[in-house]
Amino acid sequence: MKVIVTAFLFVSLFANTAFSQVVSGVVLDSATQQPLAYVHIGVLDKNMGVISRDDGTFKIDLSEAGSQDELTFSSVGYHTQHIPQSSWRSAPLKVYLSPRAFTLREVVVEDSRLSDPIKLGRYQPTKTTSGQSGLQNFGWGGEWGVRIFNDGQTYRVTDINFHTRFNTMDSVLFRINVYDVKNDLPDTSLLQQELFIKSYKRDKWITRDVTSRQLIVDQDIIVTFEVIQLWRSDTGNNALFFTHGKGYDRGEAYTRASSLAPWKKEGIPITLYLTAEGHLAE
């Protein structure tokens, strides 16, 4: 078995950082005043991002930020918030995100005219893996993904799948993201609500059923996943390794190392695919 430890990517996601200029605070829903978990927090296009924890709190090292940089808070279902550097010194920050109203795009897919399910993406696991052991309790908002090219069809997505080779922790919480494509990179989320899935020790295939979400796709998309929270085992080395995939020659790989870091059209060709039903022409 070929094993690749991609140190830069995984250390960026999981290792503890020695904070030098730390901004801390909490993210709250402006309507309910409740804490917001797992919000993407960072400086746009710079690798210094984090996510808020399950109680809405966060800490971020901004020692590499420029004088004109803004601290950005982004979460599906909420308006993005930008905090100028002049306000960072009032830490700890209390950041309120406002719920966002969505206008649904009308795309009709009739059940009676759906094709048999098809797999779109890298659906064949190989023997090559990437990962790390000795992981910490929270991720940093880094993502791995695959581009799904559209051939002029309209699809209804029924599930999203990816593959882990080793997972020796008690459990791991993942977030799945679906983006449209702009300038050949992920752009705006197509989701109206967050997509989470929890896996358990030694799970291989991680499958998130999205039938109830009515996720209709008629364009190129980029599907990604990220590690959110990890519940470490009392025994073992707490390893998490993902499987490289094949079976879809057009499935370009995308990564980013932390929340709001720049996207890279390269990296791990992860095993990730979606199952979809296509609309049959009359």
Secondary structure, DSSP 8 states (H G I E B T S, - for coil): -EEE--HHHHHHHHS----SSEEEEEEEETTT--B--S-EEE-TTSS--EE--TTSEEEEE-TT--TT-EEEEE-TTB--EEEEGGGGGG-SEEEEE-B-----------GGGB---EEEEE-EEEEEEEEESS--SB--S-EEEEEE---S--EEEEEEEEEEEEE-SSEEEEEEEEEEEETTEEEEE--SS-EEEEEETT--EEEEE-GGGTEEE-S-EEEEEEEEEEE--SSS---EEEEEEES-TT--EEEESSTT---BS-S--B-EEEEEEEB---
